[in-house]
Amino acid sequence: MRFLSIVWYQVLPSRFGGQKGIALFNKYLSAHKPLDCLCSKNNKPPDDVGYKVMAELPNSKTQFLNPFYWKKVVDTARKQHSTHLILEHPYHGIAGFLVKTILKRKLIVHSHNIEYLRFKQLKKWWWKILQLYEGWTHRQADLSIFKTEDDLERAVAQFKLQKARCFVMPYGVEQTIDPRIRIAARKEMEQFYDIAPHEKILLFAGTLDYLPIAEAVKAIYTIIAPELSKKKFSFKIIICGRNRFREFQFLKKLSHPNVIQTGEVTSIDRYFAAADVFINPVITNTGMQTKIIDALSFHCNVVCFEEALKGIPFHLAKEKVFFAPLHDWDVLIHQSIKASDSSSPTPRMFMEEMEWNRHIKKFIDLIQQ
């Protein structure tokens, strides 16, 4: 058994949830089975990546339409003697179909959300075309991986898939964080951002130049921070994330004395470690919220709308998760204050359930069966 992973965009080094999801999946899979990765040229793997990285695909979305790169995928699968091809996202569906048809290899489609829904929410005119292509790609697959049970059920119903060929593999956690890291990170943030020891640190992180995340940032400035201030709550909200696109530059002009925008940071880990609460005021559900899993792995409390918890076994970490009904800002603000007063560690049962090695072993067992 030898896997070939097709990654069409940059995931190494990984900074965002989607990038980390792919990078960690490949890291832990390669610890159990031989893995090669054919990816875009802008990937820069670390020296200890643990598997062969072939950064030979273009840094462009047009690669999906170019027969030269379909052939590149087929030739690579043949050369590497791959038995299983994994498509990260469905966009290279034609190349995957050719590998399956010509080389008789097994095809796996690793879905990170229902792609067409994301673009439908963004009101892109071509979302229906993507819906047809996404469904066709999944129907060619020997196995489709989804992040949540909701995504799986939707795909089975809308794409007419066989449920026996579908598998749920959520985003995972790597390890339990040493509490001493949290103490050091807190002091570091206090010094760097001039935060008083008595002030609670609330963190929000994401790709800010994506509409649902941008709307959440706007809500932090216009609803959450003003209301928390009215309640005489001592806090600072730190917002981390990329903002490269012109239509979202207005976010940089938003201002509140208790809100700090850092921009894109090299590593989000120190911020999770320092925070008392991770707030996630995202209204539009766009799949599993990977940042919630990351926050819990750092023993950080989480506040969010209930919709954001789909696919997350939060019942195993009830004392760490504080949620509100969708659109109920009063409850969300109340929960933010309540969450800041709790400092219990994330339960071991949750960490074990979400551990990456556990996910990968179940995945390999399924394939071998």
C-alpha positions in Angstrom: 0.0 0.0 0.0 1.5 3.3 -1.1 -0.4 6.7 -1.1 0.0 9.6 -3.5 -1.5 12.8 -2.1 -2.4 15.6 -4.6 -2.4 19.0 -3.0 -3.1 21.8 -5.4 -2.2 24.8 -3.1 0.3 25.7 -0.4 0.0 23.8 2.9 3.6 23.8 3.9 4.4 25.6 6.0 0.9 25.5 7.4 -0.7 28.5 9.1 -4.4 28.2 8.6 -6.9 25.5 9.6 -7.3 24.0 6.1 -3.5 23.9 5.5 -2.9 22.3 8.9 -5.7 19.7 8.3 -3.9 18.5 5.1 -0.4 18.8 6.5 -1.2 16.9 9.7 -3.2 14.2 7.8 -0.2 13.5 5.6 2.2 13.7 8.5 0.4 11.0 10.5 -0.5 8.9 7.5 3.1 8.8 6.4 4.1 7.5 9.9 2.0 4.3 9.1 2.3 3.9 5.4 4.5 5.1 2.5 3.3 8.5 1.2 4.3 10.8 -1.6 2.9 14.3 -2.1 2.6 16.0 -5.5 1.8 19.7 -4.7 2.1 23.2 -5.9 5.5 24.9 -6.3 5.0 27.3 -3.4 5.1 24.5 -0.8 8.2 24.7 1.3 8.5 21.5 3.4 10.6 21.4 6.6 13.6 19.1 6.6 11.9 16.6 8.8 8.7 16.4 6.8 8.8 12.5 6.8 7.6 11.8 3.2 8.6 12.7 -0.3 7.3 16.2 -1.4 7.3 16.9 -5.1 6.4 20.6 -5.4 5.8 20.5 -9.2 2.3 21.7 -9.8 1.7 25.4 -10.7 0.6 28.0 -8.2 -2.6 28.5 -10.2 -6.2 27.3 -10.2 -6.0 26.8 -14.0 -4.1 23.6 -13.4 -7.4 21.7 -13.0 -8.2 22.5 -16.7 -4.8 21.7 -18.2 -4.4 18.2 -19.7 -0.6 18.5 -19.1 -1.2 18.4 -15.4 -3.7 15.6 -15.6 -0.9 13.6 -17.3 1.5 14.8 -14.6 -0.6 13.2 -12.0 -1.0 10.0 -13.9 2.8 9.8 -14.7 3.6 10.5 -11.0 1.3 7.7 -9.7 2.8 5.3 -12.2 6.4 6.3 -11.3 5.9 6.1 -7.6 4.0 2.8 -7.8 1.1 4.4 -5.9 -1.7 2.0 -5.0 -4.0 4.8 -3.7 -4.5 8.3 -5.0 -5.8 10.9 -2.5 -7.3 14.1 -3.9 -7.3 16.9 -1.4 -10.5 18.7 -2.4 -12.4 17.5 -5.5 -10.9 19.9 -8.0 -8.5 17.4 -9.6 -11.3 15.0 -10.3 -10.4 14.5 -13.9 -6.8 13.6 -13.1 -8.1 11.2 -10.4 -10.5 9.6 -12.8 -7.7 9.0 -15.3 -5.4 7.4 -12.6 -8.3 5.1 -11.6 -9.2 4.2 -15.2 -5.7 3.9 -16.8 -3.7 2.6 -13.9 -6.4 0.8 -12.0 -5.5 2.5 -8.8 -7.9 3.2 -5.9 -9.2 6.8 -5.7 -9.9 8.6 -2.4 -11.4 12.1 -2.3 -10.7 14.0 0.9 -13.4 16.6 1.3 -12.8 19.5 3.8 -16.3 20.9 3.4 -19.0 20.7 0.7 -17.2 23.0 -1.7 -20.1 24.2 -3.9 -22.0 25.4 -0.8 -19.2 27.7 0.2 -19.3 29.4 -3.2 -23.1 29.5 -3.2 -23.0 31.4 0.1 -20.5 33.8 -1.6 -23.0 34.2 -4.5 -20.6 33.1 -7.2 -22.5 32.5 -10.4 -20.7 29.2 -11.2 -21.6 27.4 -8.0 -24.0 25.1 -9.9 -21.2 24.0 -12.2 -19.0 23.2 -9.2 -21.9 21.3 -7.6 -22.1 19.0 -10.7 -18.4 18.5 -10.9 -18.0 17.9 -7.2 -20.7 15.3 -7.2 -19.2 13.6 -10.3 -15.8 13.5 -8.6 -17.1 11.9 -5.5 -19.0 9.3 -7.5 -15.7 8.2 -9.2 -14.1 7.6 -5.8 -13.6 4.3 -4.1 -13.8 6.2 -0.8 -14.9 9.8 0.1 -13.7 11.3 3.4 -15.8 14.0 5.1 -15.1 16.2 8.1 -18.5 15.9 9.7 -21.5 13.5 9.7 -23.7 16.4 8.4 -21.4 16.8 5.3 -21.4 13.0 4.7 -25.2 12.9 4.9 -25.6 15.9 2.6 -23.2 14.4 0.1 -24.8 11.0 0.1 -28.2 12.6 -0.6 -27.2 15.3 -3.1 -24.4 13.5 -4.9 -26.1 10.1 -4.9 -23.2 8.4 -3.2 -23.1 4.9 -1.6 -22.8 5.5 2.2 -20.6 2.4 2.5 -18.0 4.3 0.5 -18.0 7.3 2.8 -16.1 7.9 5.9 -16.0 10.7 8.6 -12.6 11.8 9.7 -12.6 15.0 11.7 -9.8 17.5 12.2 -7.6 16.2 15.0 -5.3 17.2 17.8 -1.7 16.3 18.2 -0.9 16.3 21.9 -1.7 17.6 25.3 -0.1 21.0 25.9 2.0 21.5 29.0 0.3 24.1 31.2 3.6 25.8 31.8 3.5 26.9 28.1 0.3 28.8 28.8 1.9 30.7 31.7 4.9 31.8 29.6 2.7 32.7 26.6 0.5 34.8 28.7 3.4 36.9 30.0 4.7 37.2 26.5 1.4 38.6 25.3 1.1 41.0 28.2 4.4 42.5 27.5 4.1 42.6 23.7 0.6 44.1 23.5 0.5 46.0 26.8 -2.2 43.9 28.4 -2.7 44.2 32.1 -2.5 41.0 34.2 -6.1 41.3 35.3 -7.5 41.7 31.8 -8.9 38.6 30.1 -7.6 37.7 26.7 -10.2 36.7 24.1 -8.8 35.4 20.8 -10.3 35.2 17.4 -8.3 33.8 14.4 -9.1 32.9 10.8 -8.7 34.0 7.2 -10.1 37.4 7.5 -10.4 37.9 3.7 -13.2 35.3 3.6 -16.8 36.7 3.9 -18.1 34.7 6.8 -14.9 35.4 8.8 -15.0 39.1 7.9 -18.5 39.4 9.1 -17.4 37.9 12.4 -14.6 40.4 12.7 -17.1 43.2 12.1 -19.4 41.8 14.8 -16.5 41.8 17.3 -16.0 45.6 16.7 -19.6 46.6 16.5 -21.4 44.2 18.9 -19.2 42.1 21.1 -16.5 44.6 22.3 -18.9 47.5 22.9 -21.3 45.3 24.9 -18.5 43.8 27.0 -17.2 47.3 27.7 -20.7 48.3 28.9 -20.6 45.5 31.4 -17.4 46.8 33.0 -15.6 43.6 31.9 -11.8 43.9 31.8 -10.6 42.4 28.5 -8.6 42.6 25.4 -9.7 40.9 22.1 -6.9 39.8 19.8 -7.7 39.1 16.2 -5.2 37.2 14.1 -5.4 36.3 10.4 -4.6 37.0 6.8 -6.2 39.9 5.0 -4.9 40.2 1.5 -7.9 41.0 -0.7 -8.9 44.6 -1.5 -12.6 44.2 -0.7 -11.8 43.3 2.9 -9.3 46.1 3.7 -12.1 48.0 5.4 -11.6 45.7 8.4 -8.2 47.4 9.1 -10.0 50.7 9.6 -12.3 49.3 12.3 -11.4 50.5 15.8 -12.1 49.8 19.4 -9.7 50.5 22.4 -10.0 46.9 23.6 -9.5 45.2 20.2 -6.1 44.4 18.7 -5.6 43.3 15.1 -2.3 41.6 14.6 -2.5 40.7 11.0 -1.1 37.4 9.8 1.1 35.8 12.5 3.9 33.2 12.0 2.5 30.9 14.6 -0.9 30.9 16.2 0.1 28.4 18.9 1.4 31.1 21.3 -1.8 33.0 21.0 -4.0 29.9 21.8 -1.7 29.2 24.7 -2.1 32.8 26.1 -5.8 33.2 25.6 -8.4 32.7 28.3 -11.2 32.3 25.7 -11.4 31.6 22.0 -14.5 33.4 20.6 -15.9 32.3 17.4 -18.8 34.6 16.3 -19.1 33.1 12.9 -22.7 32.9 11.8 -22.4 31.1 8.4 -21.4 27.5 9.0 -18.7 26.6 6.5 -17.8 23.1 7.7 -15.9 22.0 10.8 -14.4 24.9 12.7 -10.8 23.7 13.0 -9.8 26.6 15.2 -12.2 25.3 17.9 -10.4 22.0 18.0 -7.0 23.9 18.1 -8.2 26.0 21.0 -9.4 23.1 23.0 -6.1 21.3 22.5 -4.5 24.3 24.2 -7.0 24.1 27.1 -8.5 27.3 26.0 -12.3 27.8 26.6 -14.5 28.3 23.5 -17.5 30.5 23.0 -19.4 30.2 19.8 -22.9 29.8 18.2 -24.2 26.3 18.4 -24.0 25.8 14.6 -20.2 26.0 14.8 -20.0 22.8 16.9 -21.3 20.4 14.2 -18.9 17.5 13.9 -17.2 18.2 17.2 -17.8 15.9 20.2 -18.2 18.8 22.6 -20.2 16.6 25.0 -16.7 15.3 26.0 -15.6 18.8 26.9 -18.8 20.3 28.3 -16.9 22.4 30.9 -14.8 24.0 28.1 -17.5 24.9 25.5 -19.9 27.8 26.0 -22.4 28.2 23.2 -25.4 30.4 22.2 -28.3 30.0 19.9 -27.6 31.3 16.4 -27.9 35.1 16.2 -28.4 35.5 20.0 -25.7 38.0 20.7 -26.8 38.7 24.2 -26.3 35.1 25.2 -23.0 34.9 23.3 -21.7 38.0 25.3 -22.9 36.5 28.6 -21.2 33.2 27.7 -17.9 35.1 26.9 -17.8 36.5 30.4 -18.8 33.2 32.0 -16.1 31.3 30.0 -13.4 33.7 31.1 -13.9 32.7 34.8 -13.3 29.0 34.1 -9.8 27.6 33.8 -10.2 23.8 33.9 -8.1 21.7 31.5 -9.6 20.0 28.5 -10.8 16.5 29.5 -8.5 13.6 28.5 -11.5 11.8 26.9 -11.9 14.6 24.4 -8.2 14.7 23.6 -8.1 10.9 23.1 -11.2 10.9 20.9 -9.8 13.6 18.6 -6.1 12.4 18.5 -4.7 12.3 15.0 -3.2 8.8 15.3 -6.6 7.4 16.3 -8.2 8.9 13.2 -5.5 7.6 10.9 -5.6 4.1 12.3 -9.4 3.9 11.7 -8.8 5.2 8.1 -6.2 2.5 7.4 -8.3 -0.2 9.0 -11.2 0.7 6.7 -9.1 0.6 3.6 -7.5 -2.8 4.5 -11.0 -4.2 5.1 
